Amino acid sequence: MKISQPQITNVNAMEVLDEGLKALRQGDFIVDLSGVERIDSSAIAIALKWKQEAQKLGGDLKFIHASENLKKLSDLYNVSSLLMSPSKH
């Protein structure tokens, strides 16, 4: 799924969360973040919820084209190992 929003913040968090959950339930387990220019900590909460849902559905969620900001936030919240996949996309 390619995230259609240019930002993931508390303003649009529920919309982005729902968009991702719908894609996951359709079997899409790759999150393309290439169009996302701005994030806040709500993006971490959304990503963790997506990861949890993917596991329930038997899928392995991968994030590609993650910004440095997302990587820094995931480090800050000590969830990098849960969110960042080692593959280079």
Residue pairs with C-beta under 8 A, 6 or more apart in sequence:
1 19
1 20
1 23
1 24
1 28
1 30
1 31
1 32
2 32
2 34
2 35
3 16
3 19
3 20
3 31
3 32
3 33
3 35
3 36
4 19
4 35
5 12
5 15
5 16
5 19
5 35
5 36
6 35
6 36
6 37
6 38
7 36
7 37
7 38
7 39
8 16
8 36
8 38
8 39
8 40
8 42
8 43
8 46
9 38
9 39
9 40
9 42
9 43
10 40
10 42
13 42
13 43
13 45
13 46
16 43
16 46
17 46
17 49
17 50
20 31
20 46
20 50
21 49
21 50
21 53
24 50
24 53
24 54
24 57
24 59
24 61
25 53
25 57
27 57
27 59
29 54
29 59
29 60
29 61
29 62
30 61
30 62
30 64
31 47
31 50
31 61
31 62
31 63
31 64
32 64
32 65
33 63
33 64
33 65
33 66
33 67
33 70
34 64
34 65
36 43
36 67
36 70
37 67
38 69
39 67
39 69
39 70
39 73
41 73
41 77
43 70
43 73
44 70
44 73
44 74
44 77
44 79
44 83
47 63
47 70
47 74
47 83
48 79
48 82
48 83
50 61
51 61
51 82
51 83
54 60
54 61
55 61
62 85
62 87
62 89
63 70
63 83
63 84
63 85
64 85
64 89
65 89
66 84
70 83
71 80
71 84
74 80
74 82
74 83
74 84
